[in-house]
Each structure stands twice: as C-alpha cells, then as structure tokens.
C-alpha cells in the first residue's frame, strides 16, 4: 500500500503528507492482506495526532485541540478524508485513509485529528461498487461534501459537470464510469466553531394568533440598488430592513431556501437577453445543515454561519421570528444523469428512493429523484438537521417544501399518520418550533386540511384560489369566501385542526405577485427559456382591460382597489396571514409566475415602487393594525353562532345557492371590545348595504378600499362616524369595515 494511504492510527506524522495522487483509495477498498498489515502497524505505534475518533455526533465536531470527523456509509468499502488549504486546490494538503477496523463503528466512519481549526476545508472520497443497476454509484474520483457539514464553500461560477460520476461522452450514459478527478472544482466542507455570543437570546414563542408571516428571498429582497442597504443581497442586508418590517406590522419572516445550493448549474439561457439563467429560488439543497455562503457579506470560511446567527439575534431583539423554508424531499443531485456531490457518492442506495430497476429513482418531487424519508437513517438525518437549526441557529420554525413526500410509506402510499411527521411534531427539542407544511407534492398528493397532526399548520392552497376567484368576480364563490375568512372550518374541522392551522395567503413566491394578479390575465414566462410552458395556467387573475402595465387611470384605480381588497381579506381572516414580500407596494415580476431561474430585476424587489405606491403600503399597515386591535379576528378557534352572522345587502340571510350573489356582509361580535361589520362587494356595480343596529354606540368607518390616502384607513379608536347610520353604499370591487363605538 502506498505510504500516503496508511491508516491514520498507524501513520507517523511524517507519513501523513501531500499525496502523490488522488487514487490511493481503491474502488473496492483495501485488501485483506493490507488490513492485516494495518493492524500489525497499529500494535507498534499509537500516534496521538491522529486517533480513531468517535462515531457520534456526525459531521465535524471540535473536541479538545482537534476535530472529530464522523460520516455514515453502510455500503462503502473504503473512505478517505481529504484536507485542503485552499478552496480551488486540486490536490489535498493531507489525506487520511480510514481503517475499517479502527475507524468504523457500525456504519459510521470516524477519525479525530489534532490541530484542525475552524475554517479548515475538507471533503471525502468513498470507495465501493459502481453498479447503478444495483443502486450503487460509488466513485472515489469524485469529492463529496459532508452531509452534516455546517458550512460549505462552493467554487464560484462552476457547474457540476465535472462531478458527473459517469462519462458524459459515453453511449453507455450513466452506466459508464468517469475517472476524471474533480477536486479543483468541487464544493468543499468547512469546519466551523459553534461558539457565539447569543447575549441571552431566546426563542420568541409567539402564538399563532399573534403571527403575521412575510415571505421573502434573502438575496432578492435587498439586492436591487434601490434597496438602500450597505450589504445588498445578504443576511446583513436583510437585518437593515428590520425597521421597515416593524413598521409594516409583520411578526415573522419566512426565508426562502437558505440551505446551501448551487445557483450556477442551469443549462438554459434567457432567449431575450442570451444571459445564462441561474437557480434563484434554491429548492435543491447540497446538504441540510449549511446556510447559503453567498448570502454572507464576508467571503471568509464559515462566515455565513456567524452572519446568519447575527441576523437571527437582531430579528429576535426586534420581536421578529425567523421561519426557514426547508427542503427535505430531494437534493441537487437530480436523476441518474445528475452529479455526484454528496449523498449519491456516500450511499446512494440508502439516501435515495430507488425504483424497481435500481438504476433509476422514484420521483415524487418533480426533480428526478426523492430523498428516501422512509429509511430510519434518513429520518434521523432530517431530525438532526432540524434540531441543529433550532439549537445552534435559534430558528423559530420551518416551512416544509412538498411535505407530503415525507408522509409516504415504502410503497409510495400517502399515510395519514406518517412516522417521520409524528416524530417531528413530538420531538422534545422541536416542541416550540412552528411547523408549516406545503401539504402536497409533485406526484398527486394533496392533503390540505388533513396533513398529519394538529401540531402541523398548512399552506392553505384552497384559501388562495377561492379568494382570488371571489375578487375576480367568479360566480358561486360567496359561500367559499365566507368559509375562508371564517377559518376554513369545512377544510380543517374534520381532522381536528383549528383555524390556526390554516396559513392564509393569496400570493407566494410560486405564482404571480399581487400586482401581477390584477395586471395580467395570462402568465408571461417567456424569459425562462421553456417556451412559456412552465408554471401553472390556473392563476385566477384578471388584467381589467390592459395586459401588463398601463397609464390608464381607470384601469389602475380598479387594480389598486383589488390589491387593497385582498390585503384586507388576509388581515381579517381567522387563521395565520402570510404576505409575499413587496406585495404591500405592488412589486411586479412582469407576469412571470414561475421566476425560479431569474436572478435579476424580475425577482429583485424594486424599492422605488415603495415611493410610488406608498398608499398601498399604508393600507397594508392599517389592515394589520386593525387585526391587532381586534383579537376576535384572530382567535385560535372557529367562530361560534353568537360571534358571527352573515347577511346579504338587504340585511337578510344570504342565499348561498345563488351563484350570482357576489356581495356579502358579516357581523362579528366580540366578547370584549367593539363589534365589527364587514362588507364585501365583488360585483362590477356598487351595492347599498342595510346596516344592522350595533349593540352599543354607532357605526364608525375603519376603512373603505375606494378611498384615497390618507383617509383609506383610520387608526383604531379614531374611526370616522357615519353620516347615514342605516345603510352604506359599497362601490364596485371594494370592501368596507365598520367598528361600533
């Protein structure tokens, strides 16, 4: 055996130096004779700088004056740890071949190295069978990152082509084998230090009834020059926007994926500009523990971990929670033609859900493969990742992308009480964390209203669609509208869930913005390079006479009213409101409803729109203030008959079977505080509503979405008395809120 490939426990320090090649680890591991020689050497020498190490915890853990490395692989026959001085080094500065006798416990390979410090680059090579038909794709010529690395240093601007485990020129496709070494272009794991001065920071534990979620993209929110921040597109840049978020009145930010991903691997170009498209959304993680490095303002090893913690601490000081959008259903490695970056090269047959022909993958995520959450090892990895973000990073909650994937059994059937989902809900470390499910997947599962246990809140996709249809003026939507703003009892009650389990939203990152919802009748995804075939056609939108932007004041007036109507609807609905970043001042994506690949002005928040549409912002702020001022609107319970009564414009009970009915009102009675009378008119004509007699005082106007700033929203407690206490004319496509007192 070459001397640079000796067992770490048997090597003398001078033997562990720069390797002469990167192929000392063999595809089938050491021979029996070589292992016997290793064992003999172990009996002669015990080197204190390299010890056998411990199998737990997984990852790179600072212990004493060194670091313990531990990584799982059941089917590997050999493992080598490579240490690098620089990110783009093609040759490691030091290699440690792990001895399966001394450096392996069960399925975990481990070693402790003295003198390793935070900032050290490291990665692994795994030997074993390259047999795609059997589910194995080991290739020691490919460097793989640690699944539990808390920081990853990606090589800027590089694709993953050199990480392909097969020869892309071969007619055998993925059955071929690539001997090209990719160390110089591969992302590398980084050792980080867990110490951080949290300054007594604690989770805020805000109840659902006090929560207002604001979904944003870390880079896109502050990267536009108009953002006016010192650190655009970063965690620090987002921290600079805390005063704005407080003024708006949200209580939690939901970050689109910040688990490390590769933004440069997309092959397509923008057909209009010729520019390469980039993975902007980030829904294809490299691993589950490392925060996105490019979102840090400092390009130093492990700086992303420090800056993320600083951001969380600053948000908590301001009373704002951090919710992470996490992806545990698939990874960046794609289908059988994808690269070998992490899990595929470590133990493909364990980490991924393989088809009957194990060369291929089962795909419930729409990305070419699915993480095998039915396997206990994978379940433990997911739980460890969630605990890490809560314990070490102080995150307040999680939104699970395509969460229904995690609830399928080994046959692919969707379970109502999936073991992994129950473990997450009942985990003692995660008990205070908010859990939000995207309760569907790409293979047809749709579990809105019945996703797992009550601990799980859900993105209410039916709320989104029904509110859009009602305000567009679709017939027959009044009863659905009434149910949605009442907490969606028809959806959630059967599974024992309350309205707090309904995350109410009209727009999110996936789809049209609120401005585009009232400005485009069709999607406009031409710049995605897919011939406008991508993205849903079910937008339930309306352009009100002109497709796209317009200078027509009449068209613009309708659009402004409709945006206010939808913002107000969110604020007064029982459940948890979620606002898409920039909707409060008419952010546009020019009609693109699937802007996952647009890292440019289509997706960057243009803050100059804030100045042009300040009235919309003020309305949104007023709507959230109304919600805070009236607890009856946000209680974690369904309305009782004594609390809520519905009326038609004539003051009688609505005929819910009349599909032409587009105007409804409701009387909300609070046990303490003033009553509310809410009137909604989705008709293209104005409608006069008969007003009931309030229990005390007189009706006062809180808001009318037809009114201009500053009289479009009155401060709670300072509402304007009505001149006519018996009726109110609600204009076409508008809403009105009255408060008694």
C-alpha positions in Angstrom: 0.0 0.0 0.0 1.4 3.5 -0.8 2.7 5.3 2.2 0.4 8.2 1.8 -2.6 5.9 2.2 -1.8 4.4 5.5 -4.3 4.1 8.4 -4.4 7.3 10.4 -3.9 5.4 13.6 -0.8 3.7 12.3 0.8 6.6 10.4 3.6 8.6 11.9 3.2 12.3 11.4 5.8 12.4 8.7 3.9 9.8 6.7 0.7 11.9 6.5 1.7 14.5 4.0 0.8 15.6 0.5 -0.4 12.7 -1.6 1.2 11.9 -4.9 -2.2 11.1 -6.5 -5.8 11.1 -5.6 -6.4 7.4 -6.3 -4.9 5.8 -3.2 -8.4 4.9 -2.1 -9.5 2.0 -4.2 -12.9 1.4 -5.6 -13.3 -1.8 -3.7 -11.4 -0.8 -0.6 -8.2 -2.3 1.0 -7.5 -6.0 0.6 -7.4 -8.5 3.4 -3.6 -8.5 3.3 -3.5 -4.8 3.6 -5.8 -4.7 6.5 -3.7 -7.3 8.3 -0.6 -5.1 7.8 -2.5 -2.1 9.1 -3.5 -4.0 12.2 0.2 -5.0 12.7 1.3 -1.4 12.4 -1.4 -0.4 14.9 0.1 -2.6 17.5 3.5 -1.0 17.0 2.6 2.7 17.1 -0.1 4.9 18.5 0.1 8.4 17.1 -1.6 11.0 19.3 -2.2 13.5 16.5 -4.5 11.0 14.7 -6.8 8.9 16.7 -9.7 6.6 15.9 -12.3 9.1 16.9 -15.9 8.8 17.9 -18.9 7.8 15.8 -21.2 10.5 17.2 -22.2 13.2 16.5 -22.0 13.0 12.8 -20.2 15.8 11.0 -17.0 17.7 12.0 -17.1 18.5 15.7 -14.4 20.4 17.6 -13.1 18.3 20.5 -10.3 19.5 22.7 -7.4 20.7 20.5 -8.7 18.9 17.4 -11.7 17.9 15.4 -13.7 14.7 15.3 -14.9 13.7 11.8 -17.8 11.2 11.5 -19.8 10.2 8.5 -22.3 7.4 7.7 -22.0 4.9 4.9 -23.2 1.3 5.0 -22.1 0.1 1.6 -18.8 1.8 1.2 -15.7 -0.4 1.3 -13.2 2.4 1.9 -13.3 6.1 2.9 -10.7 8.8 2.6 -10.8 12.2 4.3 -9.1 14.9 2.3 -8.0 18.2 3.9 -7.3 21.2 1.7 -5.5 24.5 2.2 -7.5 26.4 -0.4 -10.9 26.1 -1.9 -9.7 25.6 -5.5 -6.9 23.2 -4.7 -6.8 20.2 -7.0 -4.6 18.3 -4.5 -5.3 17.9 -0.8 -2.7 19.0 1.7 -3.3 15.9 3.7 -5.2 12.7 3.3 -6.4 10.3 5.9 -7.5 6.8 4.8 -9.9 5.5 7.4 -9.3 2.0 8.6 -12.5 -0.1 8.7 -11.2 -1.9 11.8 -10.3 1.1 14.0 -12.1 3.9 12.3 -15.6 2.4 11.9 -18.4 1.7 14.3 -21.3 0.1 12.8 -22.0 2.1 9.6 -20.2 5.2 10.8 -16.6 6.0 9.7 -14.7 8.3 12.1 -11.4 9.8 13.0 -10.0 12.5 15.3 -7.3 14.9 14.1 -5.2 17.1 16.3 -4.6 20.7 15.4 -7.5 21.2 13.0 -9.0 24.7 13.3 -12.2 26.4 12.2 -12.0 27.3 8.6 -10.4 24.1 7.5 -11.6 22.8 4.1 -12.3 19.1 4.0 -14.2 16.5 1.9 -14.5 12.8 1.4 -13.9 10.1 -1.2 -15.9 6.9 -1.0 -14.8 3.5 -2.5 -17.3 0.8 -3.2 -19.2 -0.7 -6.1 -20.1 1.4 -9.1 -23.1 -0.7 -10.1 -26.1 1.6 -11.0 -28.3 -1.4 -11.7 -27.8 -2.4 -8.0 -28.3 1.1 -6.8 -24.6 1.8 -6.0 -22.8 4.7 -7.5 -19.5 5.0 -5.6 -16.8 6.9 -7.4 -13.6 7.8 -5.4 -12.5 10.1 -8.2 -15.3 12.4 -7.1 -15.1 14.6 -4.0 -18.2 14.7 -1.9 -19.2 17.1 0.8 -20.2 16.1 4.4 -24.0 15.8 4.7 -23.7 17.2 8.2 -21.2 20.0 7.4 -22.3 23.2 8.9 -20.7 25.3 6.2 -19.9 24.6 2.6 -17.6 26.6 0.4 -18.9 26.4 -3.2 -16.5 27.2 -6.0 -18.0 30.4 -7.6 -19.3 30.2 -11.1 -18.6 26.5 -11.5 -21.1 23.9 -12.8 -21.3 20.4 -11.6 -20.4 18.8 -15.0 -17.0 17.6 -13.6 -18.9 16.0 -10.7 -20.7 13.5 -13.0 -19.8 10.0 -11.8 -20.1 8.7 -15.4 -18.5 9.8 -18.7 -20.9 12.2 -20.3 -19.5 11.4 -23.8 -20.1 7.7 -23.4 -23.0 6.0 -25.2 -23.5 3.9 -22.1 -24.7 7.1 -20.4 -24.7 6.7 -16.6 -23.6 3.0 -16.8 -20.2 4.3 -17.8 -17.6 5.4 -15.3 -15.6 8.7 -15.0 -12.1 8.6 -13.8 -11.7 12.4 -14.1 -10.9 13.9 -10.7 -12.9 17.0 -9.8 -11.3 18.2 -6.6 -10.4 21.6 -8.1 -14.0 22.4 -9.0 -15.9 20.6 -6.2 -17.5 22.4 -3.3 -15.8 21.6 0.0 -17.0 21.3 3.5 -15.8 23.7 6.1 -15.1 23.2 9.8 -16.9 25.8 11.9 -16.8 26.8 15.5 -20.2 26.6 17.4 -19.4 29.3 19.9 -21.4 32.5 19.5 -22.4 35.2 22.0 -26.2 35.0 21.8 -26.5 37.6 24.6 -29.3 35.7 26.3 -31.3 35.4 23.1 -34.3 33.1 23.5 -37.0 31.8 21.1 -39.9 34.3 21.0 -42.6 31.6 21.0 -45.2 33.9 19.6 -48.6 32.3 19.5 -50.2 31.6 16.1 -52.9 34.2 16.8 -50.3 36.9 17.0 -48.3 35.8 14.0 -48.2 37.5 10.6 -45.8 35.9 8.2 -43.8 37.8 5.5 -42.3 35.5 2.8 -39.1 36.8 1.3 -35.9 35.8 -0.6 -32.7 36.8 1.3 -30.9 37.9 -1.9 -33.8 39.3 -3.8 -35.2 41.4 -1.0 -32.2 43.8 -0.8 -30.1 43.3 -3.9 -31.7 45.9 -6.1 -29.8 49.2 -5.9 -33.0 50.9 -4.7 -32.9 48.9 -1.5 -30.6 51.4 0.0 -28.7 49.0 2.2 -25.0 48.7 2.9 -24.8 45.0 2.4 -27.2 44.2 -0.5 -28.4 40.6 -1.0 -27.1 39.3 2.3 -28.1 38.3 5.8 -26.8 41.7 7.0 -28.7 43.5 4.3 -31.9 41.8 5.5 -31.1 42.9 9.0 -31.0 46.5 7.8 -34.7 46.2 6.8 -35.9 45.4 10.3 -37.3 48.9 11.0 -39.3 48.6 7.8 -40.7 45.2 8.7 -41.7 46.5 12.2 -43.4 49.5 10.7 -45.4 47.2 8.3 -46.6 45.1 11.3 -45.4 41.6 10.4 -44.1 39.3 13.2 -42.2 36.6 11.3 -40.1 36.4 8.1 -40.2 33.2 6.2 -36.9 32.8 4.3 -36.9 31.1 1.0 -34.3 28.3 1.0 -31.0 29.2 2.7 -29.7 25.6 2.9 -26.6 25.7 0.7 -27.4 25.2 -3.0 -25.7 25.7 -6.4 -27.1 28.6 -8.4 -24.9 28.0 -11.4 -25.9 24.6 -12.7 -28.8 25.6 -15.0 -28.1 24.9 -18.7 -30.6 27.3 -20.3 -30.3 30.9 -21.3 -32.7 33.8 -21.4 -33.9 33.8 -25.0 -34.4 37.6 -24.9 -31.0 38.5 -23.5 -28.8 35.5 -24.1 -27.7 35.6 -20.4 -27.4 32.3 -18.6 -30.2 31.6 -16.2 -29.5 30.9 -12.6 -31.1 28.9 -9.8 -32.6 31.8 -7.9 -35.1 30.1 -5.6 -32.7 27.4 -4.3 -35.0 24.4 -4.0 -32.3 21.9 -4.4 -30.0 21.7 -1.4 -26.5 20.4 -1.3 -26.9 19.4 2.3 -29.3 20.3 5.1 -27.1 22.0 7.8 -25.1 24.7 5.9 -26.5 28.2 5.4 -26.0 29.7 2.0 -22.5 31.0 1.7 -23.2 33.7 -1.0 -25.7 35.3 1.3 -22.9 36.4 3.7 -21.4 39.8 3.2 -17.9 38.4 4.1 -16.4 35.7 1.8 -14.4 34.0 4.6 -14.5 30.4 5.5 -17.6 29.8 7.7 -18.6 33.5 7.8 -22.1 32.5 6.7 -22.7 30.7 10.0 -21.7 33.8 12.0 -23.8 36.2 9.9 -26.8 34.0 10.0 -26.7 33.9 13.8 -26.2 37.7 13.9 -29.3 38.1 11.8 -31.4 35.8 13.9 -30.3 37.6 17.1 -31.1 41.0 15.6 -34.5 39.9 14.5 -35.3 38.4 17.9 -34.3 41.7 19.6 -36.9 43.4 17.4 -39.6 40.9 18.3 -39.5 39.2 14.9 -39.3 35.4 14.3 -37.3 33.6 11.7 -39.0 30.7 9.8 -37.0 28.7 7.3 -38.3 27.2 4.1 -36.6 23.8 4.2 -36.2 21.2 1.5 -36.0 17.6 2.7 -37.7 15.9 -0.2 -34.9 15.9 -2.8 -31.4 17.3 -3.4 -29.2 19.0 -6.0 -28.1 15.6 -7.4 -31.1 15.1 -9.6 -31.9 11.9 -11.5 -29.5 9.2 -12.7 -27.8 11.7 -15.1 -27.1 14.2 -12.3 -23.8 14.9 -10.5 -22.2 13.2 -7.5 -21.9 16.0 -4.9 -22.9 14.4 -1.6 -25.5 11.7 -0.9 -25.1 9.8 -4.2 -21.4 9.3 -3.7 -21.8 8.3 0.0 -24.5 5.7 -0.1 -27.0 6.2 -3.0 -29.0 3.1 -2.1 -29.7 4.3 1.4 -30.3 8.1 0.9 -32.5 7.9 -2.3 -35.8 6.3 -3.1 -34.9 3.8 -5.9 -37.2 2.4 -8.5 -37.7 -1.3 -9.0 -34.9 -1.1 -11.5 -32.4 0.4 -9.1 -30.6 2.3 -11.8 -33.5 4.8 -11.7 -35.1 6.9 -9.0 -38.7 7.3 -7.8 -39.8 10.9 -8.3 -42.4 12.4 -6.0 -40.8 15.8 -6.1 -40.7 16.6 -9.8 -36.9 16.9 -9.8 -35.9 13.5 -10.9 -35.4 11.9 -7.5 -36.7 11.7 -4.0 -34.9 11.5 -0.7 -35.8 8.2 1.0 -37.5 9.5 4.1 -38.9 6.0 4.7 -35.4 4.9 5.8 -34.6 5.4 9.5 -31.1 6.7 8.7 -32.6 9.4 6.5 -35.2 10.2 9.1 -32.6 10.7 11.8 -30.6 13.0 9.4 -33.7 15.2 8.9 -34.4 15.3 12.6 -30.7 16.1 13.4 -30.8 19.0 10.9 -34.0 20.5 12.3 -32.6 20.2 15.8 -29.4 21.9 14.7 -31.2 24.9 13.2 -33.2 25.3 16.5 -30.4 24.7 19.0 -27.4 26.2 17.3 -29.0 28.8 14.9 -32.1 29.7 17.1 -34.5 29.4 14.2 -38.2 29.7 15.3 -39.9 27.5 12.8 -39.9 25.7 9.5 -42.0 25.6 6.3 -41.5 22.1 4.7 -41.4 22.2 0.9 -43.6 19.4 -0.7 -44.1 18.0 2.8 -46.4 15.2 1.5 -43.3 13.4 0.2 -42.2 12.9 3.8 -45.5 11.2 4.6 -45.3 8.4 2.0 -44.7 4.8 3.0 -42.3 2.4 1.4 -44.8 1.6 -1.4 -45.3 5.3 -2.1 -48.7 5.5 -0.5 -49.6 8.6 1.5 -50.1 8.0 5.2 -52.4 9.9 7.4 -50.1 9.3 10.4 -46.6 9.1 8.9 -43.9 8.1 11.4 -41.5 10.9 10.4 -44.1 13.6 10.6 -45.2 12.4 14.1 -41.6 12.3 15.3 -41.0 15.9 14.1 -44.2 17.0 15.8 -43.4 15.2 19.0 -39.7 15.8 19.2 -38.9 17.4 22.6 -36.4 19.8 21.1 -38.8 21.0 18.4 -41.8 21.4 20.6 -41.7 25.2 20.5 -40.9 25.4 16.8 -43.6 26.4 14.3 -44.2 23.6 11.8 -45.8 24.5 8.4 -46.4 22.0 5.7 -46.8 22.6 2.0 -49.3 19.8 2.1 -48.9 18.4 -1.4 -46.3 17.0 -3.7 -45.5 16.7 -7.4 -46.9 13.2 -7.7 -50.5 14.0 -7.0 -50.8 14.0 -3.2 -53.0 16.9 -1.9 -53.5 16.9 1.9 -54.7 20.4 2.6 -57.0 20.1 5.6 -55.7 16.7 6.8 -51.9 16.8 6.9 -50.7 14.8 9.9 -51.3 16.1 13.4 -52.7 19.4 14.8 -49.1 20.5 15.5 -48.7 20.9 11.8 -50.0 24.1 10.2 -50.6 24.1 6.4 -50.3 26.4 3.5 -54.0 26.7 2.6 -53.9 26.5 -1.2 -57.7 26.5 -1.3 -57.8 29.8 0.5 -55.5 31.3 -2.2 -57.7 30.0 -5.0 -61.1 30.9 -3.5 -60.1 34.4 -2.5 -58.7 35.1 -6.0 -61.8 33.7 -7.6 -64.2 35.7 -5.4 -62.5 39.0 -6.0 -62.2 38.3 -9.7 -66.0 38.1 -9.7 -66.4 34.4 -10.4 -70.0 33.2 -9.8 -70.8 30.9 -7.0 -67.8 31.9 -4.8 -69.6 33.7 -1.9 -70.0 30.6 0.3 -66.4 29.6 -0.2 -65.2 33.2 0.5 -67.3 33.2 3.7 -65.8 29.9 4.8 -62.2 31.0 4.1 -62.3 34.2 6.1 -64.1 32.4 8.9 -61.1 30.0 9.4 -61.9 27.3 6.8 -63.9 25.1 9.1 -65.0 23.0 6.2 -61.4 22.1 5.4 -59.8 21.6 8.8 -62.5 20.7 11.3 -62.8 17.1 10.2 -59.1 16.4 11.0 -59.4 18.0 14.4 -57.5 21.1 13.4 -58.3 24.7 14.3 -58.1 27.8 12.1 -54.6 28.5 13.4 -53.5 25.5 11.3 -54.5 27.5 8.1 -51.7 29.6 6.7 -53.8 32.0 4.6 -52.2 33.5 1.6 -53.2 35.0 -1.8 -49.8 35.1 -3.3 -46.4 33.4 -2.5 -43.1 33.0 -4.3 -44.6 30.4 -6.5 -47.0 32.3 -8.8 -48.0 35.8 -9.7 -47.3 38.7 -7.3 -50.4 40.5 -6.1 -49.8 43.4 -8.5 -49.5 40.9 -11.4 -52.6 39.1 -10.3 -54.6 42.2 -11.2 -52.4 43.2 -14.2 -52.2 40.0 -16.3 -54.7 37.6 -17.5 -52.1 35.1 -18.7 -48.6 34.1 -17.4 -45.6 35.5 -19.2 -42.7 33.1 -18.6 -41.0 33.6 -22.0 -37.7 34.6 -20.4 -37.4 31.3 -18.6 -36.3 29.6 -21.8 -39.1 27.0 -21.7 -41.4 28.5 -24.3 -43.8 29.7 -21.7 -44.8 26.1 -21.0 -43.7 26.1 -17.3 -45.7 27.5 -14.5 -49.4 26.9 -13.8 -52.2 28.2 -16.0 -54.6 28.3 -13.1 -53.8 31.8 -12.0 -57.4 33.1 -11.5 -56.1 36.5 -12.5 -57.6 39.5 -14.4 -55.9 42.4 -16.2 -59.0 44.6 -16.1 -58.7 45.7 -19.7 -55.0 46.0 -20.3 -52.4 43.3 -20.2 -49.5 44.5 -18.1 -48.6 48.0 -17.0 -50.8 50.9 -18.0 -51.2 54.6 -17.7 -55.0 54.4 -17.9 -56.2 55.8 -14.5 -59.5 54.0 -14.6 -57.8 50.6 -15.0 -55.2 51.5 -12.4 -57.9 52.5 -9.9 -59.6 49.1 -10.2 -56.2 47.4 -9.7 -55.4 49.4 -6.6 -58.8 48.6 -5.1 -58.4 44.9 -5.8 -55.0 44.8 -4.1 -56.4 46.5 -1.1 -59.4 44.1 -1.1 -57.0 41.1 -1.0 -54.7 42.6 1.7 -57.7 43.4 3.8 -59.2 40.0 3.4 -55.9 38.5 4.6 -55.9 40.7 7.7 -59.5 40.0 8.8 -59.4 36.2 8.1 -59.1 33.8 11.0 -56.0 31.8 10.6 -52.5 33.0 10.0 -51.9 35.6 7.3 -48.9 35.4 5.0 -47.8 38.2 2.8 -45.4 38.0 -0.1 -42.6 40.5 0.1 -43.3 43.6 -1.9 -47.0 43.0 -2.4 -47.6 45.8 0.0 -46.2 48.3 -2.6 -47.0 46.5 -5.9 -43.9 44.6 -6.7 -44.1 43.1 -10.2 -42.4 40.2 -11.9 -43.8 41.3 -15.3 -46.3 38.5 -15.4 -43.8 35.7 -14.7 -45.5 33.2 -12.4 -42.5 30.8 -12.2 -39.5 33.0 -11.7 -37.3 30.3 -10.2 -34.5 30.9 -12.6 -34.5 34.7 -12.8 -31.8 36.3 -10.6 -32.3 39.8 -12.0 -34.8 42.7 -11.9 -37.7 40.3 -12.5 -37.2 38.9 -9.0 -35.3 41.6 -7.1 -37.5 43.8 -5.0 -37.6 47.3 -6.6 -37.9 49.6 -3.6 -38.6 52.6 -5.9 -42.1 51.1 -6.1 -42.4 51.8 -2.4 -42.3 55.5 -3.0 -44.7 55.3 -6.0 -47.2 53.1 -4.1 -46.9 54.3 -0.6 -50.7 54.4 -0.3 -50.8 50.6 -0.7 -48.1 50.2 2.0 -50.1 52.5 4.4 -53.2 50.5 3.7 -51.4 47.2 4.4 -50.0 48.6 7.6 -53.5 49.8 8.6 -55.1 46.4 7.8 -52.6 44.6 10.1 -53.1 47.3 12.8 -56.9 46.5 12.5 -56.1 42.8 13.0 -54.0 43.5 16.1 -56.6 45.9 17.6 -59.4 43.3 17.4 -58.5 39.9 18.9 -61.8 38.4 17.8 -60.5 38.3 14.2 -57.5 36.1 15.1 -58.6 33.7 17.8 -57.4 30.1 17.6 -60.9 28.8 17.4 -63.8 28.7 15.0 -66.5 31.3 15.3 -69.5 30.4 17.4 -73.0 31.3 16.2 -73.0 34.1 18.8 -69.9 35.6 17.3 -70.6 35.6 13.6 -73.7 36.2 11.5 -73.8 36.6 7.7 -76.1 38.9 5.7 -76.9 39.8 2.1 -77.0 43.5 1.2 -80.7 43.8 2.2 -79.8 42.7 5.8 -81.2 39.2 5.4 -79.5 35.8 5.5 -77.6 35.2 2.2 -78.9 32.7 -0.3 -75.7 30.7 -0.6 -77.1 28.7 -3.5 -77.5 31.8 -5.7 -74.4 31.7 -7.9 -75.0 35.3 -8.9 -74.5 36.6 -5.4 -71.2 38.4 -5.2 -71.9 40.8 -2.3 -72.0 39.6 1.4 -71.5 41.1 4.8 -70.8 39.7 8.3 -71.4 40.9 11.8 -68.6 40.0 14.2 -69.4 40.3 17.8 -66.6 40.4 20.3 -67.0 39.3 23.9 -64.9 42.3 24.9 -64.4 45.4 22.7 -66.3 46.8 19.8 -68.3 44.8 17.2 -67.3 44.8 13.5 -69.4 44.9 10.4 -67.5 43.7 7.3 -68.9 44.3 3.8 -67.5 42.8 0.6 -68.6 43.6 -2.9 -67.0 41.7 -5.8 -69.7 42.9 -8.3 -68.8 45.3 -11.1 -71.6 47.6 -9.8 -72.0 49.4 -6.5 -74.3 47.8 -3.9 -76.0 49.5 -1.0 -75.9 47.5 2.2 -78.5 47.8 5.0 -76.7 48.2 8.3 -77.7 46.3 11.5 -78.1 48.3 14.7 -74.9 47.9 16.8 -75.2 46.7 20.4 -73.7 49.9 21.6 -72.8 53.3 20.2 -72.8 53.9 16.5 -71.1 52.5 13.4 -67.8 54.2 12.6 -65.8 53.8 9.4 -62.5 52.0 9.8 -61.7 51.6 6.1 -63.2 51.8 2.6 -60.9 50.4 -0.1 -62.2 53.0 -2.6 -60.9 55.9 -0.5 -57.6 57.5 -1.2 -54.8 58.1 1.2 -54.8 59.2 4.0 -58.5 58.5 4.6 -58.4 54.9 3.4 -57.6 53.6 6.9 -58.4 55.2 10.2 -56.3 54.5 13.4 -58.1 52.0 15.7 -60.0 54.1 18.2 -60.2 57.1 15.9 -62.6 55.8 13.2 -64.8 58.2 11.4 -68.6 58.4 12.4 -71.0 57.6 9.6 -73.4 60.2 8.3 -76.0 57.6 7.5 -76.3 55.0 10.2 -78.8 52.9 8.4 -77.1 52.0 5.1 -73.8 52.2 3.3 -73.0 52.3 -0.5 -70.2 49.8 -1.2 -68.7 50.7 -4.5 -67.9 48.1 -7.2 -65.0 45.8 -6.4 -64.5 47.1 -2.9 -64.6 46.3 0.9 -65.7 48.3 3.9 -65.1 47.7 7.6 -67.2 49.4 10.3 -66.5 49.4 14.0 -69.1 50.1 16.7 -68.4 52.7 19.3 
